[in-house]
Amino acid sequence: MAKTRVLVEFGMGTSLRREDYTEAAKRAIKDALWHNSVSLAELFDFPKEAMIIDAEIGVAKPDQVDVAALKQIFPYGQPNIRVTEGGLDVDKPHADGRTVIANAAVIVSFDMEALS
């Protein structure tokens, strides 16, 4: 396979009150996606389903992220999601709890040999 990267976009998401790592990760992915309006599949005259989407998510507690819920964000393509330790938890100064911050890198590639 000649997997060729054609786009990288970054995003950040938060869970301000509920300490919900999945919600923060969802928001980070959506933030990354909304930074870009390029219709890559059409640009290369490929079907949208041919998009290979690799998303890497960084949160302080990776085991608390529902990866299946993150995959539902993508309406097409082949999403592969990897959750790693990263992001940031910020303690609230005048109350119990913390704000959860997630970072996302979304990479779109195509198998150029298979589609040419």
C-alpha positions in Angstrom: 0.0 0.0 0.0 1.2 3.5 -0.9 -0.4 5.3 2.0 0.2 9.0 1.3 -0.5 11.6 3.9 -2.3 14.6 2.4 -3.6 16.5 5.5 -2.8 17.0 9.2 -4.9 19.1 11.4 -4.8 19.8 15.2 -7.5 20.5 17.7 -8.2 21.0 21.4 -11.3 20.1 23.5 -12.3 20.5 27.1 -14.6 19.1 29.7 -15.0 22.1 32.0 -17.3 20.5 34.7 -17.9 16.8 34.3 -14.3 15.6 34.0 -15.4 13.6 30.9 -12.4 12.5 29.0 -14.4 11.1 26.1 -16.3 14.4 25.7 -13.0 16.4 25.7 -11.6 14.1 23.1 -14.7 14.4 20.9 -14.4 18.2 21.1 -10.7 18.1 20.2 -11.5 15.9 17.1 -14.3 18.2 16.0 -12.1 21.3 16.6 -9.5 19.7 14.3 -12.0 18.8 11.6 -13.6 22.3 11.7 -10.3 23.9 11.0 -10.4 22.6 7.5 -12.9 22.8 4.8 -11.0 21.1 2.1 -12.9 18.2 0.5 -9.9 16.0 0.0 -11.7 13.1 -1.6 -13.2 15.3 -4.3 -9.9 17.0 -4.8 -8.2 13.7 -5.8 -11.4 12.4 -7.4 -11.6 9.5 -4.9 -14.6 8.2 -3.0 -14.9 9.6 0.5 -14.9 6.1 1.9 -11.3 5.8 0.7 -10.0 8.3 3.2 -7.7 6.7 5.8 -8.1 8.8 8.9 -5.6 8.4 11.8 -6.5 10.3 14.9 -4.2 10.5 17.9 -5.7 11.9 21.1 -3.8 12.9 24.1 -5.5 13.0 27.5 -4.3 12.6 31.1 -6.3 9.4 31.6 -6.4 7.5 28.3 -8.2 4.5 29.8 -11.3 6.7 30.4 -11.9 7.5 26.7 -14.6 5.6 24.7 -12.9 5.0 21.4 -16.1 3.7 19.7 -17.8 7.0 20.6 -15.0 8.9 18.9 -15.2 6.8 15.7 -18.9 7.9 15.3 -17.8 11.5 14.7 -16.5 10.6 11.3 -19.3 10.4 8.7 -17.1 8.5 6.2 -13.6 7.2 5.7 -11.7 4.6 7.7 -11.0 6.1 11.1 -8.2 4.6 13.3 -8.0 6.2 16.7 -5.1 6.0 19.2 -5.5 7.5 22.6 -2.2 8.3 24.4 -1.2 10.0 27.6 -1.1 13.7 27.1 -3.5 16.6 27.3 -3.8 18.4 30.6 -5.9 18.2 33.8 -6.2 21.6 35.5 -7.3 21.6 39.2 -10.1 24.1 40.0 -8.8 26.7 42.4 -11.9 27.2 44.5 -13.7 23.9 44.2 -13.1 20.2 44.0 -12.5 18.7 40.6 -10.6 19.6 37.5 -10.9 20.8 33.9 -10.0 18.1 31.4 -8.1 19.2 28.2 -7.6 16.9 25.3 -5.4 17.4 22.2 -6.0 15.8 18.8 -4.0 15.3 15.7 -6.1 14.2 12.7 -4.2 12.8 9.7 -5.9 12.0 6.4 -4.2 9.8 3.9 -5.1 7.8 0.8 -3.8 4.6 -0.7 -2.6 6.3 -3.9 -1.7 3.0 -5.7 -5.1 1.4 -5.1 -7.0 4.4 -6.2 -5.1 5.4 -9.3 
